[in-house]
Amino acid sequence: MPNPTDPMPAPAYAWRGLLQRWSDEWLDPVLREQERPEPFPADIRAARWLGTAGAGSDEIAELEERLGVRLPPSYRQFLRTSNGWLDTTGGIKRLLPTREVGWTGDIDPELVSSWVGSAGSFEVPDEEYFVYGDEQDPCLMRAEYLPDTLKISHTHDATDVYLLNPHVVTPDGEWEAWYLAHWLPGATRYRSFWDLMNDEYKGFCGE
């Protein structure tokens, strides 16, 4: 029997189903003609998959060793499903493979300076910060966390980006996930990467 003091096993996240639906939506010829340009090469269209093969255990271990942390469960399982990804929405053009993921302060200091400098120095109390969903105010981000976030996406000539925040961790090991965008007054924050991606998919589908 399991020891009651052992950590709970990570839940299984249904990444393959979500990402396959996302691929199918992007590649649907009717939707493409009516609403969306065709940004993908022929091999992507033929495979009907906007990702790659999943990262191996050794690749994830190398990333965690380089970062000095254990990645949150939903993000680890995403990488095992696809080691990187093409467009999720019009604002996010690429989710990074393991070899390109890094701390925001190290790989994108300009992003940090642009937001930290403009966000001011006011403190956000817990009762205002730990609000998620429709009641959340994107202005109430804690800009001081930004240098230590993990940058996991890239978009040319834009600040739209997905970040994982190791300063806020749930009991099951999930890190808070941010969508930081040039058109927002701050960041839209989620309890996990899984929650962020599901919300992005709903927005992509117009829900």
ABEGO torsion letter per residue (X at the ends): XBBAABBBBBBBBBAAAAAAAAAAAAABAAAAAAABBBABBAAAAAAGBABBBBBBAAAAAAAAAAAGBBBBAAAAAAAAABBEBBBABAABABBBBAAABBBAAAABAAAAAAAAAAAEABBBBAAAABBBEAABBAAABBAAAAAABBBABBBBGBABBBBBBAABBBAAGBBBBBBBBAABABBBBBABAAAAAAAAAAAAAGX
